Amino acid sequence: MRLSELKVGDKAEVTALKAESVIRRRIMDMGLIKGTTFKVLRVAPLGDPIEIFFKGLYLAMRKTEAEGVVVCKTGVPVDACPLSGSES
């Protein structure tokens, strides 16, 4: 599942980053790395941007950036989540 597919109030954990190198580096520099848990706070009416909260930080991301973040929703069985981010 991609971060861009989550709804307001969803909690999830980052399992992989599949964004292009420049965006991937910027996302990682802000602390959104594999294993980070976060909560979706707001989604704009047209889905862009998406605001998340993690590690005491509020981060707004474009939908195109959020599509590069593979996540697993909190409360979903472990075997139902892509651990390597190998989904298409």
N, CA, C and O of each residue as an XYZ file, in Angstrom:
352
protein
N       0.848     -1.176      0.000
C       0.000      0.000      0.000
C       0.897      1.244      0.000
O       1.980      1.243      0.586
N       0.438      2.276     -0.651
C       1.191      3.534     -0.738
C       0.643      4.554      0.253
O      -0.539      4.524      0.597
N       1.506      5.453      0.708
C       1.081      6.510      1.619
C      -0.038      7.340      0.995
O      -0.931      7.799      1.708
N      -0.007      7.536     -0.297
C      -1.017      8.335     -0.986
C      -2.407      7.704     -0.942
O      -3.392      8.385     -1.225
N      -2.510      6.420     -0.595
C      -3.788      5.715     -0.542
C      -4.446      5.768      0.832
O      -5.596      5.354      0.981
N      -3.733      6.272      1.838
C      -4.264      6.306      3.192
C      -5.292      7.417      3.357
O      -5.300      8.395      2.609
N      -6.156      7.245      4.346
C      -7.210      8.210      4.658
C      -6.871      8.933      5.961
O      -5.986      8.505      6.702
N      -7.571     10.019      6.235
C      -7.379     10.774      7.471
C      -7.608      9.858      8.675
O      -8.593      9.122      8.734
N      -6.681      9.918      9.631
C      -6.781      9.104     10.842
C      -6.048      7.787     10.771
O      -5.828      7.151     11.802
N      -5.659      7.354      9.570
C      -4.917      6.095      9.434
C      -3.535      6.216     10.047
O      -2.878      7.250      9.932
N      -3.102      5.148     10.699
C      -1.739      5.057     11.227
C      -1.033      3.969     10.445
O      -1.624      2.937     10.125
N       0.231      4.203     10.139
C       0.966      3.232      9.332
C       2.457      3.300      9.650
O       2.929      4.185     10.364
N       3.182      2.323      9.089
C       4.633      2.254      9.238
C       5.262      2.186      7.851
O       4.769      1.480      6.972
N       6.337      2.914      7.664
C       7.048      2.906      6.384
C       7.769      1.572      6.235
O       8.509      1.153      7.125
N       7.544      0.902      5.087
C       8.239     -0.359      4.822
C       9.296     -0.210      3.731
O      10.233     -1.007      3.668
N       9.156      0.805      2.867
C      10.145      1.033      1.801
C       9.921      2.403      1.175
O       8.832      2.971      1.258
N      10.969      2.919      0.548
C      10.877      4.161     -0.216
C      11.189      3.845     -1.665
O      12.286      3.382     -1.977
N      10.237      4.091     -2.554
C      10.380      3.774     -3.974
C      10.349      5.035     -4.840
O      10.049      4.959     -6.031
N      10.653      6.178     -4.258
C      10.636      7.444     -4.993
C      11.940      7.608     -5.770
O      12.913      6.894     -5.526
N      11.948      8.561     -6.715
C      13.181      8.834     -7.440
C      14.227      9.370     -6.463
O      13.877      9.857     -5.389
N      15.490      9.284     -6.824
C      16.592      9.507     -5.889
C      16.577     10.864     -5.186
O      16.856     10.928     -3.989
N      16.261     11.942     -5.891
C      16.265     13.275     -5.272
C      15.160     13.384     -4.228
O      15.396     13.873     -3.124
N      13.972     12.936     -4.566
C      12.840     12.985     -3.629
C      13.078     12.013     -2.481
O      12.794     12.333     -1.327
N      13.592     10.842     -2.788
C      13.881      9.829     -1.760
C      14.850     10.373     -0.725
O      14.637     10.194      0.474
N      15.897     11.027     -1.164
C      16.898     11.597     -0.260
C      16.271     12.679      0.620
O      16.551     12.736      1.817
N      15.431     13.532      0.047
C      14.791     14.613      0.806
C      13.849     14.042      1.865
O      13.820     14.523      2.997
N      13.084     13.020      1.499
C      12.174     12.384      2.446
C      12.966     11.747      3.590
O      12.596     11.887      4.756
N      14.046     11.054      3.261
C      14.871     10.416      4.280
C      15.540     11.448      5.175
O      15.653     11.227      6.381
N      15.982     12.559      4.622
C      16.618     13.615      5.416
C      15.657     14.211      6.440
O      16.087     14.691      7.488
N      14.359     14.182      6.141
C      13.362     14.695      7.079
C      13.003     13.673      8.145
O      12.236     13.986      9.056
N      13.535     12.461      8.058
C      13.330     11.454      9.089
C      12.297     10.397      8.764
O      12.035      9.525      9.592
N      11.708     10.447      7.592
C      10.709      9.450      7.203
C      11.450      8.289      6.545
O      11.584      8.233      5.323
N      11.927      7.365      7.377
C      12.724      6.232      6.909
C      11.997      4.925      7.232
O      10.984      4.934      7.932
N      12.506      3.821      6.732
C      11.916      2.508      6.964
C      11.774      2.272      8.469
O      12.720      2.474      9.231
N      10.587      1.845      8.883
C      10.326      1.580     10.292
C       9.658      2.731     11.028
O       9.211      2.555     12.162
N       9.582      3.902     10.413
C       8.952      5.067     11.042
C       7.435      4.915     11.034
O       6.844      4.613      9.997
N       6.809      5.125     12.185
C       5.355      5.101     12.256
C       4.835      6.533     12.208
O       5.489      7.450     12.706
N       3.672      6.724     11.616
C       3.110      8.056     11.462
C       1.595      7.979     11.431
O       1.014      6.896     11.356
N       0.964      9.150     11.491
C      -0.490      9.251     11.409
C      -0.848     10.276     10.352
O      -0.226     11.335     10.278
N      -1.848      9.973      9.531
C      -2.325     10.920      8.521
C      -3.276     11.887      9.221
O      -4.300     11.477      9.768
N      -2.927     13.175      9.197
C      -3.738     14.187      9.864
C      -4.774     14.814      8.944
O      -5.938     14.961      9.318
N      -4.350     15.183      7.742
C      -5.248     15.864      6.807
C      -4.912     15.473      5.382
O      -3.768     15.170      5.043
N      -5.949     15.491      4.560
C      -5.780     15.313      3.121
C      -6.611     16.401      2.462
O      -7.797     16.542      2.763
N      -6.010     17.165      1.575
C      -6.723     18.240      0.892
C      -7.869     17.655      0.059
O      -7.831     16.478     -0.299
N      -8.880     18.462     -0.248
C     -10.050     17.963     -0.983
C      -9.727     17.206     -2.276
O     -10.407     16.233     -2.602
N      -8.723     17.628     -2.997
C      -8.359     16.933     -4.228
C      -7.226     15.922     -4.011
O      -6.679     15.376     -4.968
N      -6.879     15.679     -2.725
C      -5.867     14.683     -2.400
C      -4.444     15.193     -2.412
O      -3.510     14.405     -2.259
N      -4.253     16.479     -2.587
C      -2.890     17.016     -2.689
C      -2.834     18.371     -2.014
O      -3.503     19.280     -2.507
N      -2.111     18.592     -0.947
C      -1.137     17.716     -0.285
C      -1.761     16.840      0.802
O      -2.952     16.919      1.102
N      -0.891     15.997      1.378
C      -1.246     15.110      2.478
C      -0.386     15.513      3.664
O       0.831     15.639      3.525
N      -0.999     15.719      4.835
C      -0.235     16.083      6.028
C      -0.158     14.889      6.963
O      -1.173     14.275      7.291
N       1.070     14.564      7.392
C       1.286     13.464      8.330
C       2.025     13.980      9.558
O       2.637     15.048      9.528
N       1.959     13.204     10.643
C       2.643     13.547     11.889
C       3.480     12.368     12.332
O       2.971     11.254     12.453
N       4.768     12.603     12.577
C       5.669     11.560     13.074
C       6.833     12.215     13.793
O       7.298     13.280     13.387
N       7.310     11.581     14.864
C       8.468     12.045     15.625
C       8.362     13.519     16.015
O       9.373     14.222     16.035
N       7.154     13.996     16.323
C       6.959     15.385     16.715
C       7.004     16.372     15.559
O       7.076     17.580     15.781
N       6.962     15.879     14.341
C       7.074     16.707     13.137
C       5.811     16.620     12.305
O       5.274     15.532     12.097
N       5.335     17.758     11.828
C       4.220     17.806     10.889
C       4.824     17.961      9.498
O       5.622     18.868      9.263
N       4.448     17.084      8.584
C       5.013     17.100      7.245
C       3.899     17.059      6.206
O       3.043     16.174      6.240
N       3.910     18.014      5.287
C       2.969     18.011      4.167
C       3.717     17.534      2.935
O       4.798     18.031      2.618
N       3.131     16.563      2.243
C       3.762     15.982      1.059
C       2.810     16.064     -0.123
O       1.594     15.954      0.031
N       3.377     16.257     -1.293
C       2.580     16.174     -2.513
C       2.166     14.725     -2.722
O       2.836     13.801     -2.261
N       1.070     14.543     -3.411
C       0.571     13.195     -3.672
C       1.587     12.389     -4.475
O       1.752     11.192     -4.236
N       2.268     13.027     -5.421
C       3.273     12.319     -6.229
C       4.442     11.845     -5.365
O       5.011     10.785     -5.627
N       4.803     12.619     -4.340
C       5.867     12.202     -3.425
C       5.384     11.049     -2.546
O       6.118     10.092     -2.303
N       4.147     11.154     -2.076
C       3.583     10.132     -1.193
C       3.420      8.787     -1.906
O       3.434      7.742     -1.255
N       3.269      8.800     -3.213
C       3.156      7.551     -3.969
C       4.445      6.739     -3.927
O       4.420      5.530     -4.157
N       5.563      7.382     -3.638
C       6.840      6.690     -3.562
C       7.135      6.086     -2.202
O       8.198      5.495     -2.008
N       6.207      6.224     -1.248
C       6.407      5.689      0.101
C       5.488      4.483      0.289
O       4.264      4.619      0.289
N       6.090      3.303      0.449
C       5.340      2.069      0.662
C       5.142      1.899      2.168
O       6.094      1.999      2.942
N       3.892      1.641      2.579
C       3.570      1.568      4.004
C       2.760      0.320      4.331
O       2.242     -0.360      3.445
N       2.668      0.041      5.618
C       1.805     -1.017      6.145
C       0.954     -0.379      7.232
O       1.485      0.179      8.192
N      -0.368     -0.458      7.084
C      -1.259      0.128      8.076
C      -1.115     -0.583      9.410
O      -0.960     -1.803      9.462
N      -1.168      0.199     10.501
C      -1.114     -0.350     11.842
C      -2.370     -1.188     12.090
O      -3.477     -0.766     11.753
N      -2.202     -2.354     12.670
C      -3.326     -3.231     12.946
C      -3.575     -4.267     11.865
O      -4.433     -5.134     12.027
N      -2.840     -4.191     10.767
C      -2.971     -5.173      9.689
C      -2.042     -6.341     10.004
O      -0.910     -6.112     10.430
N      -2.481     -7.583      9.810
C      -1.604     -8.732     10.076
C      -0.279     -8.617      9.318
O      -0.238     -8.159      8.177
N       0.789     -9.037      9.970
C       2.141     -8.906      9.403
C       2.258     -9.565      8.038
O       2.903     -9.015      7.145
N       1.645    -10.735      7.855
C       1.772    -11.436      6.574
C       0.988    -10.758      5.448
O       1.146    -11.135      4.286
N       0.145     -9.765      5.763
C      -0.623     -9.047      4.741
C       0.101     -7.799      4.249
O      -0.358     -7.136      3.319
N       1.232     -7.479      4.874
C       1.988     -6.274      4.510
C       3.227     -6.634      3.705
O       3.896     -7.629      3.983
N       3.528     -5.798      2.689
C       4.770     -6.017      1.942
C       5.952     -5.546      2.760
O       6.100     -4.348      2.999
N       6.790     -6.462      3.190
C       7.932     -6.097      4.015
C       9.069     -5.502      3.199
O       9.827     -4.673      3.703
N       9.193     -5.911      1.965
C      10.292     -5.430      1.147
C       9.870     -4.304      0.229
O      10.716     -3.717     -0.446
N       8.595     -3.986      0.184
C       8.134     -2.940     -0.708
C       8.147     -3.389     -2.145
O       8.298     -2.560     -3.043
N       7.993     -4.683     -2.397
C       8.090     -5.219     -3.748
C       6.785     -5.140     -4.531
O       6.713     -5.624     -5.660
N       5.749     -4.530     -3.941
C       4.480     -4.424     -4.673
C       4.618     -3.459     -5.820
O       5.493     -2.593     -5.805
N       3.768     -3.594     -6.812
C       3.854     -2.710     -7.978
C       2.966     -1.508     -7.827
O       2.917     -0.661     -8.718
